[in-house]
Amino acid sequence: MDMYVAYQSRWRRRQYLNDVAPHNPDVQKCFLSLFFFEEKIDKPLPEFTPSDLDAWRDGLPTDKRQAYTELLSHFVHWTQRKKTKTFNQEAFERRLVENSNSYVASPYDLSKRMGKVFGPVETGSKFVLFRCYLWLLYMGVRMRDALLLEEGAVNLDKMEIQYQGWPVKIPDDAYPDFSTLMSTDWMYNRYGHPQKKPDGQILLRWYNDANTGEFNVRLLRNQYDSPYALRPRDVYQSGVFYRTFLRELDGIPADLDAYTDSDNGVQAIAPLDVDYMVWKYLYIRPLTSDVPAPSVMPRIM
């Protein structure tokens, strides 16, 4: 499949969703079925033949065939009438190279990556601080807020944290890290000597004198140039993309405006859209060719 033709087409579908049908779940589900079919036959929508379209229709639920066909027809006529935003091929290609090993696919993938970088979860290891910090970013907590989050906001019985007045689910893979950090009373310092747990309520209070920049520098230094090194911004974005994709599977259109956050290195909505497409290309595309839509992410979830 020509990835540029495919992503130009998918970019236009994103524009259609935003401009024409922002609250229509049927359109999103129609486009998702096209996405899965494109991957199945390894051909982008603009290169579909009449027989390809017939095969796509035949694979739809009987009660959706007519409606989805009409939606697709309306989308095609809309692209012909309206000059839509051009997909940035250069940006996509550049970001694909830059992020080929930067993002993580899922909570399971993040857990495995941290195991390769920091080793197993161990009582007394300062690495558990970095692991919990990365989990918080992945869950959607802003960098500056992660360093100020109080231990009382973490509820391991309910597997959630209270953040900005809302409960945020803690991934099952994160339980060993949070449990170890919250139960330990000491930790080795940089000289290998046990250090008593500081007084206070902050979850990451071992480094409560550090600002966001200093903590990120310590995090990167302690990864020792590992090929699996994790950058805070990329972990935060990976969590955003994972949750966005799960919502798309439920028929909820992608909305990345809420994640335009300069504090986490996200400067503008356009680059984040491109990065989301890069994330999908890296982690969703390889899973869809031989996997039916209902179980699109059988291992990484």
SVG drawing of the C-alpha trace seen along z (x, -y; Angstrom):
<svg xmlns="http://www.w3.org/2000/svg" viewBox="-31 -26 59 39">
<polyline fill="none" stroke="black" stroke-width="0.4" points="0.0,0.0 1.2,-3.5 1.3,-5.0 1.1,-8.6 -2.0,-8.0 -3.5,-6.1 -2.8,-8.8 -3.8,-11.7 -7.2,-9.9 -7.4,-9.4 -6.4,-13.0 -9.4,-14.1 -11.6,-11.8 -10.4,-13.5 -11.3,-16.8 -14.7,-15.5 -15.4,-14.3 -14.4,-17.7 -16.2,-19.9 -19.3,-17.9 -20.1,-15.1 -18.3,-15.8 -21.1,-14.1 -22.1,-11.3 -20.9,-7.9 -22.1,-6.2 -19.6,-8.2 -16.8,-7.2 -17.8,-3.6 -18.1,-3.7 -14.6,-5.2 -13.2,-2.6 -14.6,0.2 -12.9,-1.3 -9.6,-1.5 -9.8,2.2 -10.7,3.1 -7.9,1.0 -5.4,2.9 -6.9,6.2 -6.6,5.8 -3.4,3.6 -5.0,0.8 -6.0,-2.8 -9.5,-4.0 -8.6,-6.2 -7.4,-3.1 -10.5,-1.0 -12.0,0.7 -15.8,1.3 -15.2,4.9 -13.3,3.7 -16.2,1.5 -18.6,4.5 -16.3,6.6 -16.3,3.9 -20.1,3.6 -20.5,7.4 -18.4,7.4 -20.7,4.9 -23.6,5.8 -26.7,6.2 -28.5,3.3 -25.6,0.9 -24.8,1.5 -27.1,-1.1 -26.4,-3.7 -22.6,-3.3 -22.7,-3.3 -24.6,-6.6 -22.2,-8.1 -19.2,-7.1 -20.9,-8.6 -21.5,-11.9 -17.8,-12.0 -16.5,-11.5 -18.7,-14.3 -17.6,-16.5 -13.9,-16.0 -14.6,-16.9 -16.5,-20.1 -14.4,-21.3 -10.7,-22.0 -9.6,-20.3 -6.4,-20.8 -3.5,-19.1 -1.9,-16.2 1.7,-17.2 3.7,-14.3 7.0,-15.8 6.0,-16.1 4.6,-12.6 7.8,-11.1 10.0,-13.1 8.0,-12.2 7.8,-8.5 11.6,-8.4 12.0,-10.4 9.5,-8.3 10.0,-4.8 11.2,-3.8 9.9,-6.6 6.2,-5.9 4.7,-2.9 1.7,-1.0 -0.1,-0.3 0.2,0.0 1.5,3.5 4.2,2.2 5.1,-0.6 5.6,1.9 7.8,4.1 9.9,1.1 10.4,-0.1 11.5,3.4 14.2,3.3 15.4,-0.2 15.2,0.0 15.1,3.7 12.5,5.4 10.5,3.6 12.5,3.7 12.0,2.3 14.6,-0.4 15.4,-1.1 15.1,-4.8 13.9,-3.6 10.4,-3.0 10.1,-6.8 10.8,-7.2 8.4,-4.3 5.5,-5.9 6.3,-9.3 6.1,-7.8 2.9,-6.0 1.3,-9.3 2.2,-10.9 0.8,-8.0 -2.4,-8.3 -2.8,-12.0 -1.3,-13.8 0.7,-16.9 4.4,-16.9 4.3,-19.6 1.2,-18.1 2.8,-14.6 5.5,-16.0 2.9,-17.6 0.4,-14.7 -0.3,-13.7 -0.1,-10.1 -3.7,-10.3 -4.9,-10.8 -3.9,-7.3 -6.4,-4.5 -5.0,-1.1 -8.2,0.6 -10.2,-1.1 -7.2,-1.3 -7.6,-5.0 -6.2,-8.4 -8.1,-11.6 -6.8,-14.2 -8.4,-17.7 -11.6,-16.4 -11.9,-13.3 -11.1,-9.7 -8.4,-8.4 -8.0,-4.7 -4.6,-3.2 -3.6,-0.5 -3.3,3.0 0.3,3.1 1.1,0.1 0.0,1.8 3.4,3.2 5.1,-0.1 2.6,-2.2 2.3,0.5 6.1,0.8 6.5,-3.0 3.7,-3.6 4.7,-0.7 8.4,-1.3 9.9,-3.3 13.4,-3.6 15.3,-3.9 18.9,-3.8 20.5,-7.2 23.0,-7.9 25.8,-6.6 24.1,-3.2 23.2,-4.0 19.6,-3.5 17.7,-6.7 14.6,-7.1 11.4,-8.1 11.0,-11.9 8.1,-13.3 5.2,-14.7 2.2,-13.9 3.7,-14.2 3.8,-10.8 7.3,-11.5 8.6,-13.4 12.0,-11.7 12.7,-14.4 10.2,-17.0 12.9,-19.7 13.1,-19.2 11.2,-21.1 9.9,-19.4 13.0,-20.1 15.4,-18.8 13.4,-15.7 13.2,-15.0 17.0,-15.4 17.5,-12.9 15.1,-10.5 17.0,-10.6 20.4,-10.3 19.3,-7.2 18.3,-5.5 22.0,-5.2 21.6,-5.8 19.4,-2.6 18.0,-1.9 14.6,-1.6 14.9,-5.0 11.6,-6.7 11.1,-10.4 8.4,-12.0 6.7,-13.8 6.5,-10.7 5.1,-8.7 2.4,-11.3 1.4,-11.4 1.4,-7.6 -1.2,-7.5 -3.3,-10.2 -3.1,-8.3 -4.0,-4.9 -7.1,-6.3 -8.1,-8.2 -8.0,-5.1 -10.0,-3.1 -12.7,-5.9 -12.6,-5.7 -13.3,-2.0 -16.4,-2.9 -17.5,-5.3 -16.3,-8.5 -14.5,-10.9 -10.9,-11.7 -10.6,-15.0 -7.0,-16.0 -7.7,-19.7 -7.9,-18.9 -4.3,-17.7 -2.7,-20.8 -0.5,-21.3 2.8,-23.2 3.8,-21.9 4.1,-18.4 5.9,-19.5 2.7,-19.6 2.7,-23.0 0.0,-22.8 -2.9,-20.7 -1.6,-20.1 1.7,-18.3 -0.3,-16.3 -2.6,-15.1 0.4,-14.0 1.9,-12.2 -1.3,-10.4 -1.3,-9.1 2.4,-8.1 1.4,-6.2 -1.4,-4.4 0.9,-3.5 3.5,-2.1 1.2,-0.1 -2.2,0.4 -1.5,1.1 0.7,4.2 -2.1,5.7 -5.0,5.3 -3.9,7.3 -4.8,10.7 -6.8,9.7 -10.6,9.1 -11.9,5.7 -13.4,6.8 -10.0,8.1 -7.8,5.5 -5.5,5.2 -5.4,8.6 -2.0,8.5 -1.0,4.9 -4.2,4.0"/>
</svg>
